Amino acid sequence: MKEHCKWPIIFFTLLITLLGGCEKEDYTLPVKFELNFTIKNGPVLGGSIMVEEIGLGLNSINIHGYREEGGDVFLTRKFDDGKFFVVKPTSSNASVKLDIPQGVYNPISFSYKFQPDDDDDDLIDDIIDWLEDFDEGDDLQELQEDLGDIIEDYLEDIKPCFILKGKFTNSGKTKHIVMVVNDPLIFKIIGNNRNGDPEVVFDKGITNTGNLQFNPSFWFSIITPDMLNSAVVGVIDGEEYILLSKHLNSQIYTAIFNRIEVSTTLTINE
């Protein structure tokens, strides 16, 4: 009789052990995570600038997360030969799908390593030559058309680390804006929950999403319309283009560039 009573106890003990083991093992299982790239709504320079798109050339995304249970996570999503993402204000179709171990993270950071386009070197040489001709006082109309050719190469042939395309309208006149960054860059962004706190949860029971959001309204808030009106312009098909780069209109470029990483946010499961 005593022997028969032992079997239910043994079975119950084994069941608890197996269930506990499965629960612990769940922390090693990945969940699907879709990382979207978006542009924050809001007037840029009082509504005088319309951002048309932002282009990003990425080499990899490195993820470093501290979990309350299950151990820390180190992941890398590498893009062979780089991947170029185009982000538009009206859509969030630029995205990356990742697998991340489930659990509670506090914090989790995403480091975005950008991929420069080596073909940009030739255009930098062209800009330096153009600046020499500009300083020597060559014909302004020819200079503007020559600069337009350089800008057109950026628009059609180069996929830099970062490019912004937009339009600036002031006093009834419209100019195009092209901002180009092609230096090796790494942006490190901490993921936050919908309340702005660094504790985030990846759960296999829900659809896990992230919103990496850029904020041009903040970038250009340090710029004035007079600064853009005073910028050197190139001409393409009769339309004026302002090229913002490290080598041309560099004061405006630097002021904007210094505000990009610090204002970029990542909200997880908002």
Sequence and secondary structure as in RCSB ss.txt:
>XXXX:A:sequence
MKEHCKWPIIFFTLLITLLGGCEKEDYTLPVKFELNFTIKNGPVLGGSIMVEEIGLGLNSINIHGYREEGGDVFL
TRKFDDGKFFVVKPTSSNASVKLDIPQGVYNPISFSYKFQPDDDDDDLIDDIIDWLEDFDEGDDLQELQEDLGDI
IEDYLEDIKPCFILKGKFTNSGKTKHIVMVVNDPLIFKIIGNNRNGDPEVVFDKGITNTGNLQFNPSFWFSIITP
DMLNSAVVGVIDGEEYILLSKHLNSQIYTAIFNRIEVSTTLTINE
>XXXX:A:secstr
 HHHHHHHHHHHHHHHHHHHHHHHHGGGSEEEEEEEEEE  S BTTTTEEEEEEEEEEEEEEEEEEESSS  EEE
EEEEEEEEEEEE TT    EEEEEEE EEEEEEEEEEEE   TTHHHHHHHHHHHHHHHHTT  HHHHHHHHHHH
HHHHHHT   SEEEEEEEEETTEEEEEEEEE S  EEEEEEE TTS S EEE TTS EEEEEEE HHHHGGG  H
HHHHTS EEEETTEEEEEE SSSSHHHHHHHHTTHHHH EEEE  
